[in-house]
Amino acid sequence: MNTALAREIYGGQPWCMDQFSYRAYNSLLNDLRKGVVLEIPEIKSNSPFVLVQGKDKRVIKDTYQLRNDDDFNGVGLIQLDGPITKKGGMSTYGMVQLTSIMNRMAKDDRINSFIIYADSGGGSSAAVDILSDTILEINESKPVYGLIEKGGMAASAAYGILSACRSIHAISKLSLVGSVGTMVQFEGRAANSEDPYGNKHIRLYATKSIKKNEDFEEALNKDNYEIIVSELLDPINEDFIKKTLKNRPQLKGSGFDNGHHLFAKDAVGTFIDGFKTFDQMVEVGFKQNKSTSGSKSNINPNSNKMTAEELKQKHPETYNSIFKAGVSAESDRVGAWLAHHGTNQETVLNGINSGKAITQTETQQLLVEAASKNQLQQLENESAKPVNTKETPLSKDKDAPENAEEVKNFYDQVDNKLKVD
């Protein structure tokens, strides 16, 4: 174990890890302390590969194998299947190494996309941004997709990393996702204490260092955990939640920030986008090409004006609220005109087609016209009814108004105006 990894594990570093991985890794550390030898795998966890589609299909296991002029389409595969740490160790790559490898791969024009193939319960809180920021940066030119391994999980720090991908899919419905939260575990002795063998353990601070390690000293000496929670865990956790939500706004309102986890089958539309097999996801990656791999959005970076499409992509909630408000406003506008359709159909139709709201003057004019028509109708009703003779036969359709065809044409035009494709 290197010193950087030891500091992450034993140094009281806050962790973003699910309950299952925590228990497993904690037991593993206890075994290591007892002298159990850890088996070193032939291939490290969190390893990069390149899937090649060309004359011969290959899996390239290291970037040095890209130092050739072979013509192929490649998909970078990052297996995120171990603990999330900054520097890694004998059995696993850290996020610093993976970031360096991904950046080198992204510079190769033959690699058109990436897949983060995940089965990890999380790890160090300090390591999340290292890889997630790299994914966001690469996503601007080449798509990065997240896929949760069959029977695997993407929890806590691992999910925080996957949230930066353009999409997240799972292979199996019972994969675990979520557990977005932060924790810490550490051991120590109370300051200036004596063990059962009479050995004193002295820990002293300089006169002015009254705040140094205050949170840990309060926890060890007084069982006061408030400072370490409020001044260490809470700020890290809030930052973790904020960035995860920014990367994946679909999580809003899902209660994801309370640290719960879900089966993938219950997380579609929030934590994940759906289900795909490994082959299906790889096929999506291979379909990317140089002309489309960089088209994450239609946003014009040189314009200081925001188009409707830019608003929809950058601020989907604002766009939806404006769209709904616009639909409601248009419905009110048309409805205000249609209230007078029985008075003057031509005026009403022209008003709807104009796109303008009815004014108070137009409303008053139509009301006066309606009142006049009502008075005329009343006079007609009070006048003598016509006599039915052979010379003046009644119409066969007594119920049909004289302007029936005109009324039909009017409603046809209104329907066409309000028709939604």
C-alpha positions as CSV (number, residue, x, y, z in Angstrom):
1,M,0.0,0.0,0.0
2,N,1.4,3.4,-1.0
3,T,1.3,6.4,1.4
4,A,-1.3,8.3,-0.7
5,L,-3.7,5.4,-0.5
6,A,-3.0,4.9,3.2
7,R,-3.8,8.6,3.9
8,E,-7.1,8.2,2.1
9,I,-8.1,5.0,4.0
10,Y,-6.7,5.6,7.5
11,G,-6.6,9.4,7.6
12,G,-10.2,10.2,8.5
13,Q,-11.0,11.1,4.9
14,P,-14.8,11.5,4.4
15,W,-16.2,8.7,2.1
16,C,-19.1,8.5,-0.3
17,M,-19.8,4.8,-0.1
18,D,-22.8,2.5,0.1
19,Q,-23.4,0.3,3.1
20,F,-22.5,-3.0,1.4
21,S,-19.2,-1.8,0.1
22,Y,-18.4,-0.1,3.4
23,R,-18.8,-3.4,5.3
24,A,-16.8,-5.3,2.8
25,Y,-13.9,-2.9,2.7
26,N,-13.9,-2.4,6.4
27,S,-13.6,-6.2,7.0
28,L,-10.8,-6.3,4.4
29,L,-8.8,-3.6,6.2
30,N,-9.2,-5.5,9.4
31,D,-7.9,-8.7,7.7
32,L,-4.9,-6.8,6.4
33,R,-4.1,-5.6,9.9
34,K,-4.1,-9.2,11.0
35,G,-1.6,-10.1,8.3
36,V,-3.9,-11.6,5.7
37,V,-2.2,-11.3,2.3
38,L,-4.3,-9.5,-0.4
39,E,-4.4,-11.3,-3.8
40,I,-3.1,-8.9,-6.5
41,P,-5.3,-9.3,-9.6
42,E,-3.7,-9.7,-13.1
43,I,-5.8,-6.8,-14.3
44,K,-6.3,-3.9,-11.9
45,S,-9.8,-2.7,-11.0
46,N,-10.8,0.6,-12.7
47,S,-8.9,-0.3,-15.8
48,P,-9.3,1.3,-19.3
49,F,-9.8,-0.6,-22.6
50,V,-10.5,0.3,-26.2
51,L,-13.0,-1.7,-28.2
52,V,-12.0,-1.6,-31.8
53,Q,-14.3,-2.1,-34.8
54,G,-12.4,-2.4,-38.1
55,K,-10.9,-5.1,-40.2
56,D,-10.2,-7.1,-37.1
57,K,-12.1,-6.5,-33.8
58,R,-9.7,-6.0,-30.9
59,V,-9.7,-4.9,-27.3
60,I,-6.8,-2.6,-26.7
61,K,-5.8,-2.7,-23.1
62,D,-3.4,0.3,-23.0
63,T,-2.9,3.5,-24.8
64,Y,0.5,2.5,-26.1
65,Q,-1.3,0.1,-28.4
66,L,-2.8,3.2,-30.1
67,R,0.6,4.2,-31.4
68,N,0.0,3.0,-34.9
69,D,-1.6,4.1,-38.1
70,D,-4.3,1.5,-38.2
71,D,-7.7,2.7,-39.4
72,F,-10.6,1.8,-37.1
73,N,-13.5,3.2,-35.1
74,G,-12.9,2.8,-31.4
75,V,-14.9,3.0,-28.2
76,G,-13.1,3.8,-25.0
77,L,-14.2,1.5,-22.2
78,I,-13.5,2.5,-18.6
79,Q,-14.2,-0.2,-16.1
80,L,-15.2,1.4,-12.9
81,D,-15.3,-1.7,-10.8
82,G,-13.2,-1.0,-7.7
83,P,-13.1,1.5,-4.8
84,I,-13.0,5.1,-5.9
85,T,-9.7,6.6,-4.8
86,K,-7.4,9.5,-6.0
87,K,-4.1,7.6,-6.5
88,G,-5.1,3.9,-6.4
89,G,-2.7,1.1,-5.4
90,M,-1.5,-2.3,-6.3
91,S,-4.9,-3.7,-7.2
92,T,-6.7,-0.6,-8.5
93,Y,-6.2,2.5,-10.6
94,G,-7.1,5.8,-9.0
95,M,-9.1,8.6,-10.6
96,V,-5.9,10.6,-11.3
97,Q,-4.6,7.8,-13.5
98,L,-8.0,7.2,-15.2
99,T,-8.3,10.9,-16.0
100,S,-4.9,10.9,-17.6
101,I,-5.7,7.8,-19.7
102,M,-9.1,9.1,-20.8
103,N,-7.6,12.4,-21.9
104,R,-5.0,10.7,-24.0
105,M,-7.6,8.4,-25.5
106,A,-9.9,11.4,-26.3
107,K,-7.1,13.0,-28.3
108,D,-7.1,10.1,-30.7
109,D,-9.5,10.8,-33.6
110,R,-10.2,7.0,-34.0
111,I,-11.9,6.9,-30.7
112,N,-15.4,8.4,-31.1
113,S,-17.0,7.7,-27.7
114,F,-16.6,6.3,-24.2
115,I,-18.5,4.0,-22.0
116,I,-18.1,4.1,-18.2
117,Y,-18.8,0.4,-17.3
118,A,-19.6,0.6,-13.6
119,D,-19.8,-1.9,-10.7
120,S,-18.7,0.1,-7.7
121,G,-20.1,1.1,-4.3
122,G,-18.1,4.4,-4.2
123,G,-15.1,5.5,-2.3
124,S,-13.2,8.7,-1.4
125,S,-15.2,11.9,-1.6
126,A,-12.1,13.7,-2.7
127,A,-11.8,11.6,-5.9
128,V,-15.3,12.1,-7.4
129,D,-14.7,15.5,-9.1
130,I,-11.4,14.3,-10.6
131,L,-13.1,11.9,-13.0
132,S,-16.5,13.5,-13.3
133,D,-15.0,16.8,-14.4
134,T,-13.0,14.9,-17.0
135,I,-16.1,13.3,-18.3
136,L,-17.9,16.6,-18.6
137,E,-15.0,18.1,-20.5
138,I,-14.7,15.1,-22.9
139,N,-18.5,15.2,-23.4
140,E,-18.2,18.5,-25.1
141,S,-16.4,16.8,-28.1
142,K,-17.1,13.1,-27.7
143,P,-20.0,11.4,-25.9
144,V,-19.5,9.5,-22.7
145,Y,-22.2,7.0,-21.7
146,G,-22.7,5.2,-18.4
147,L,-23.6,1.5,-18.1
148,I,-24.1,-0.4,-14.9
149,E,-22.7,-3.9,-15.1
150,K,-25.1,-6.9,-14.9
151,G,-25.5,-7.7,-11.2
152,G,-23.4,-4.6,-10.3
153,M,-24.0,-1.3,-8.7
154,A,-23.3,2.4,-9.2
155,A,-23.6,3.9,-5.7
156,S,-22.4,7.0,-3.9
157,A,-19.1,8.2,-5.3
158,A,-19.4,5.9,-8.3
159,Y,-22.9,7.3,-9.1
160,G,-21.6,10.8,-8.7
161,I,-19.1,10.1,-11.4
162,L,-21.7,8.4,-13.7
163,S,-24.0,11.4,-13.3
164,A,-21.7,13.4,-15.6
165,C,-22.4,11.0,-18.5
166,R,-24.8,11.8,-21.3
167,S,-27.0,8.9,-20.3
168,I,-27.0,6.2,-17.7
169,H,-28.3,2.7,-18.4
170,A,-28.4,-0.6,-16.5
171,I,-28.2,-4.1,-17.8
172,S,-30.2,-5.8,-15.1
173,K,-33.3,-4.5,-13.2
174,L,-31.8,-5.5,-9.8
175,S,-28.7,-3.4,-10.0
176,L,-28.3,-0.9,-7.2
177,V,-28.1,2.8,-7.8
178,G,-28.1,5.9,-5.5
179,S,-26.8,6.2,-2.0
180,V,-25.7,9.8,-2.6
181,G,-24.3,10.7,0.8
182,T,-21.2,11.2,2.9
183,M,-19.7,9.5,6.0
184,V,-16.6,9.2,8.0
185,Q,-15.0,6.6,10.3
186,F,-11.9,7.0,12.4
187,E,-10.3,5.6,15.5
188,G,-8.1,7.2,18.1
189,R,-7.4,7.7,21.8
190,A,-8.5,10.4,24.0
191,A,-5.8,13.0,24.5
192,N,-3.4,12.5,27.4
193,S,-4.9,9.1,28.4
194,E,-3.3,6.0,29.8
195,D,-3.8,2.5,28.5
196,P,-4.2,-0.6,30.7
197,Y,-0.4,-1.2,30.6
198,G,0.3,2.2,32.1
199,N,1.5,3.8,28.9
200,K,0.5,7.4,28.6
201,H,-0.6,8.8,25.3
202,I,0.2,12.5,25.2
203,R,-1.1,14.9,22.5
204,L,-0.4,18.6,23.0
205,Y,-1.0,21.7,20.9
206,A,0.7,25.1,20.7
207,T,-0.9,27.9,22.8
208,K,-2.5,29.6,19.9
209,S,-3.7,26.4,18.1
210,I,-7.0,26.3,20.0
211,K,-9.0,25.4,16.8
212,K,-6.5,22.9,15.4
213,N,-8.2,19.5,15.0
214,E,-11.0,20.7,17.2
215,D,-13.6,18.5,15.5
216,F,-11.6,15.3,16.0
217,E,-10.6,16.2,19.6
218,E,-14.2,17.0,20.5
219,A,-15.3,13.6,19.1
220,L,-12.5,11.6,20.8
221,N,-12.4,13.4,24.1
222,K,-16.0,14.5,24.7
223,D,-18.1,12.3,22.4
224,N,-19.2,15.6,20.8
225,Y,-19.7,14.9,17.1
226,E,-21.6,18.1,16.1
227,I,-18.5,20.0,14.9
228,I,-17.2,17.2,12.7
229,V,-20.7,16.7,11.2
230,S,-21.5,20.4,10.6
231,E,-18.1,21.6,9.6
232,L,-16.7,18.7,7.7
233,L,-19.3,16.2,6.5
234,D,-22.2,18.6,5.7
235,P,-20.2,21.0,3.5
236,I,-18.7,18.1,1.5
237,N,-22.1,16.4,1.3
238,E,-23.9,19.5,0.1
239,D,-21.3,20.0,-2.6
240,F,-21.7,16.4,-3.7
241,I,-25.4,16.7,-3.9
242,K,-25.3,20.0,-5.7
243,K,-22.9,18.7,-8.4
244,T,-24.8,15.5,-8.9
245,L,-28.1,17.4,-9.4
246,K,-26.5,19.8,-11.8
247,N,-25.2,16.9,-13.9
248,R,-28.5,15.1,-13.7
249,P,-31.5,17.4,-13.2
250,Q,-33.9,14.5,-13.6
251,L,-33.2,13.8,-9.9
252,K,-35.0,16.9,-8.7
253,G,-37.9,16.0,-6.4
254,S,-36.8,12.3,-6.1
255,G,-35.4,12.7,-2.6
256,F,-32.0,11.4,-3.9
257,D,-30.2,13.6,-1.4
258,N,-31.2,11.6,1.7
259,G,-28.8,8.8,0.7
260,H,-31.2,6.1,-0.1
261,H,-30.5,3.5,-2.8
262,L,-32.9,1.8,-5.3
263,F,-33.1,-1.2,-7.6
264,A,-32.6,-0.1,-11.1
265,K,-36.1,-1.1,-12.0
266,D,-37.4,1.5,-9.6
267,A,-35.0,4.2,-10.7
268,V,-35.9,4.7,-14.4
269,G,-36.4,8.4,-15.2
270,T,-34.5,9.6,-12.1
271,F,-31.2,7.8,-11.4
272,I,-31.1,6.0,-14.8
273,D,-32.5,6.4,-18.3
274,G,-33.4,2.8,-18.9
275,F,-31.9,-0.6,-19.8
276,K,-29.5,-1.8,-22.4
277,T,-27.3,-4.8,-22.9
278,F,-23.6,-4.4,-23.1
279,D,-23.7,-5.1,-26.9
280,Q,-26.4,-2.5,-27.4
281,M,-24.5,0.1,-25.5
282,V,-21.3,-0.7,-27.5
283,E,-23.3,-0.4,-30.7
284,V,-24.5,3.1,-29.7
285,G,-20.9,4.0,-29.1
286,F,-19.7,2.7,-32.5
287,K,-22.5,4.6,-34.3
288,Q,-20.9,7.9,-33.2
289,N,-18.6,9.5,-35.8
290,K,-16.5,12.6,-36.1
291,S,-19.4,14.7,-37.4
292,T,-21.8,13.8,-34.6
293,S,-19.6,13.0,-31.6
294,G,-19.2,16.6,-30.6
295,S,-22.8,17.6,-31.0
296,K,-23.9,17.5,-27.4
297,S,-26.0,20.5,-28.1
298,N,-27.0,23.1,-30.6
299,I,-25.7,25.9,-28.5
300,N,-23.7,28.7,-30.3
301,P,-20.9,29.7,-27.9
302,N,-20.3,32.9,-29.9
303,S,-23.7,34.3,-29.3
304,N,-24.7,36.3,-26.2
305,K,-28.4,35.8,-26.9
306,M,-30.1,32.6,-25.7
307,T,-32.3,30.9,-28.3
308,A,-35.3,28.7,-27.4
309,E,-33.2,25.6,-28.0
310,E,-30.4,26.8,-25.8
311,L,-32.9,27.7,-23.0
312,K,-34.5,24.2,-23.4
313,Q,-31.1,22.5,-23.0
314,K,-29.5,24.7,-20.3
315,H,-32.6,25.4,-18.2
316,P,-35.3,22.7,-19.0
317,E,-37.5,23.6,-16.0
318,T,-37.6,27.3,-17.0
319,Y,-38.3,26.4,-20.6
320,N,-41.2,24.1,-19.6
321,S,-42.7,26.7,-17.3
322,I,-42.5,29.4,-20.0
323,F,-43.9,27.0,-22.6
324,K,-46.9,26.1,-20.4
325,A,-47.5,29.8,-19.6
326,G,-47.4,30.5,-23.3
327,V,-49.9,27.8,-24.1
328,S,-52.2,29.0,-21.3
329,A,-51.9,32.6,-22.5
330,E,-52.7,31.7,-26.1
331,S,-55.7,29.7,-25.0
332,D,-57.0,32.7,-23.0
333,R,-56.4,35.0,-26.0
334,V,-58.3,32.8,-28.4
335,G,-61.0,32.1,-25.9
336,A,-61.6,35.9,-25.3
337,W,-62.2,36.3,-29.1
338,L,-64.4,33.2,-29.4
339,A,-66.7,34.5,-26.7
340,H,-68.0,36.9,-29.4
341,H,-68.2,34.4,-32.3
342,G,-72.0,34.6,-32.3
343,T,-71.9,38.4,-32.7
344,N,-69.5,38.9,-35.6
345,Q,-67.7,35.8,-37.0
346,E,-65.5,37.7,-39.4
347,T,-64.2,40.1,-36.8
348,V,-63.5,37.3,-34.4
349,L,-61.6,35.2,-37.0
350,N,-59.6,38.2,-38.1
351,G,-58.7,38.9,-34.4
352,I,-57.6,35.3,-33.8
353,N,-55.4,35.3,-37.0
354,S,-53.8,38.7,-36.0
355,G,-52.2,37.0,-32.9
356,K,-53.3,40.0,-30.8
357,A,-55.4,40.0,-27.7
358,I,-58.8,41.6,-27.9
359,T,-58.8,45.2,-26.7
360,Q,-61.4,46.8,-24.4
361,T,-62.6,49.0,-27.3
362,E,-63.1,45.9,-29.5
363,T,-64.9,44.1,-26.7
364,Q,-67.2,47.1,-26.1
365,Q,-67.9,47.4,-29.9
366,L,-68.8,43.7,-30.1
367,L,-71.0,43.9,-27.0
368,V,-72.9,46.9,-28.5
369,E,-73.3,44.9,-31.8
370,A,-74.6,41.9,-29.8
371,A,-77.1,44.0,-27.9
372,S,-78.4,45.5,-31.2
373,K,-78.8,42.0,-32.7
374,N,-80.7,40.9,-29.6
375,Q,-83.1,43.8,-29.9
376,L,-83.7,43.1,-33.6
377,Q,-84.3,39.4,-32.8
378,Q,-86.8,40.4,-30.1
379,L,-88.7,42.6,-32.5
380,E,-88.8,39.8,-35.1
381,N,-90.1,37.4,-32.5
382,E,-92.9,39.8,-31.5
383,S,-93.9,40.4,-35.1
384,A,-96.5,38.3,-37.0
385,K,-95.4,34.9,-38.1
386,P,-95.4,34.4,-41.9
387,V,-98.3,32.5,-43.4
388,N,-97.5,29.3,-45.1
389,T,-99.0,29.3,-48.6
390,K,-98.3,27.6,-51.8
391,E,-96.6,30.7,-53.0
392,T,-94.4,31.0,-49.8
393,P,-93.5,27.4,-48.7
394,L,-91.4,26.8,-45.6
395,S,-87.9,25.5,-46.0
396,K,-87.6,21.7,-45.8
397,D,-85.0,22.0,-43.1
398,K,-86.8,24.3,-40.6
399,D,-83.9,24.1,-38.0
400,A,-81.1,25.1,-40.4
401,P,-80.1,28.8,-40.1
402,E,-79.7,30.9,-43.2
403,N,-75.9,31.3,-42.6
404,A,-75.3,27.6,-41.8
405,E,-72.5,27.3,-44.4
406,E,-70.9,30.5,-43.1
407,V,-70.9,29.1,-39.6
408,K,-69.4,25.8,-40.7
409,N,-66.6,27.6,-42.6
410,F,-65.9,29.8,-39.5
411,Y,-65.4,26.8,-37.2
412,D,-63.2,25.0,-39.7
413,Q,-60.9,28.1,-39.8
414,V,-60.8,28.2,-36.0
415,D,-60.0,24.5,-35.8
416,N,-57.1,24.9,-38.2
417,K,-55.8,27.9,-36.2
418,L,-55.8,26.0,-32.9
419,K,-54.7,22.7,-34.4
420,V,-51.6,21.2,-32.6
421,D,-49.3,19.0,-34.7
